Amino acid sequence: MRNISTLLSLATVVVACSIIYNTEKVSGQCGGSVPALISECGQYVQKSGPKVPPSAECCSELLKLDVPCACNFVTKDVVNLISVPKALFVAHYCGMKLTPGMQCGAIKIPPNY
């Protein structure tokens, strides 16, 4: 039963990222590889489960992205399918530079980031 739940959660993240990010556009325009990002980081931004520090591999993939470019692809659909607090935690943990108050697509970076 746990494996099915894990698969469903991962599938949700994969579908969300595929729909929202339009893999080729983000990978081509914003650096990095969206499939690699999903593979390495998807488990850390699921709505269910505890907040867990991401792996070094996740951080490596995340830091390849051009933030202002990638923010253009963060839609409300993405926000509805991931845990925004966990996504911000992962970004902060990995050392991604986000300015408090900045708008990153459908996400406004909180003042305490």
C-alpha atoms as one frame of an Amber mdcrd trajectory, in Angstrom:
protein
   0.000   0.000   0.000   2.865   2.387   0.827   4.452   1.742  -2.587   1.199
   2.676  -4.328   0.974   5.889  -2.308   4.585   6.734  -3.134   4.016   6.012
  -6.818   0.886   8.159  -6.876   2.711  11.028  -5.190   5.604  10.794  -7.611
   3.230  10.522 -10.558   1.448  13.669  -9.381   4.729  15.576  -9.241   5.783
  14.265 -12.648   2.444  15.143 -14.253   2.428  18.564 -12.615   5.909  19.380
 -13.754   5.229  18.087 -17.248   2.070  20.133 -17.589   3.397  23.291 -16.021
   6.985  23.420 -16.937   6.725  22.212 -20.502   9.918  20.228 -20.127  11.573
  21.224 -23.368  10.998  24.951 -22.875  12.262  25.031 -19.312  15.228  22.755
 -19.984  16.104  24.604 -23.175  15.573  28.148 -21.945  16.385  27.942 -18.255
  19.284  25.505 -18.004  19.281  22.210 -16.184  17.129  19.211 -16.935  13.530
  19.116 -15.744  13.363  15.290 -15.851  16.512  15.137 -13.680  15.079  17.795
 -11.361  11.851  15.824 -10.973  13.761  12.600 -10.415  16.104  14.063  -7.811
  13.811  16.566  -6.047  10.218  15.389  -6.522  10.128  13.420  -3.294  11.088
  16.494  -1.258   8.194  18.705  -2.418   5.276  16.278  -2.125   2.300  17.554
  -0.150   2.292  14.503   2.108   4.991  13.562   4.563   7.454  15.517   6.654
   9.808  18.269   5.535  13.119  16.512   4.796  16.459  18.049   3.782  17.094
  17.344   0.093  19.938  15.237  -1.240  23.119  16.700  -2.696  21.929  15.450
  -6.101  18.674  17.382  -5.757  20.555  20.557  -4.855  22.929  20.062  -7.763
  20.038  19.827 -10.247  18.141  22.718  -8.659  21.114  25.070  -8.781  21.525
  24.510 -12.530  18.283  26.440 -13.154  18.193  30.114 -14.054  15.751  31.274
 -11.365  14.111  34.263 -13.116  13.578  32.127 -16.218  12.220  29.107 -14.317
   9.865  31.348 -12.314   8.011  32.105 -15.551   6.827  28.495 -15.576   5.599
  28.281 -11.958   1.851  28.409 -12.501  -1.092  27.987 -10.140  -1.376  24.395
 -11.387   2.141  23.670 -10.108   1.411  25.362  -6.804  -1.703  23.200  -6.391
   0.270  19.985  -6.869   3.300  20.590  -4.655   3.948  21.741  -1.120   5.083
  25.346  -1.521   6.564  25.481   2.009   8.604  22.355   1.215   9.684  23.742
  -2.168  10.870  26.953  -0.479  12.628  24.903   2.198  14.445  22.876  -0.476
  15.445  26.015  -2.379  16.740  27.668   0.802  18.532  24.524   1.985  20.281
  24.200  -1.387  21.431  27.824  -1.287  19.217  29.065  -4.115  19.107  32.838
  -4.050  15.524  34.085  -3.908  14.771  37.627  -2.825  12.131  37.945  -0.090
   9.024  39.569  -1.551   9.860  38.616  -5.139   7.181  37.027  -7.271   8.254
  33.666  -8.692   5.397  32.807 -10.995   2.412  32.024  -8.782   4.552  32.015
  -5.627   5.446  35.120  -3.646   8.662  34.558  -1.715   7.870  35.216   1.960
   9.678  37.967   3.898  11.290  35.414   6.219  12.879  33.384   3.390
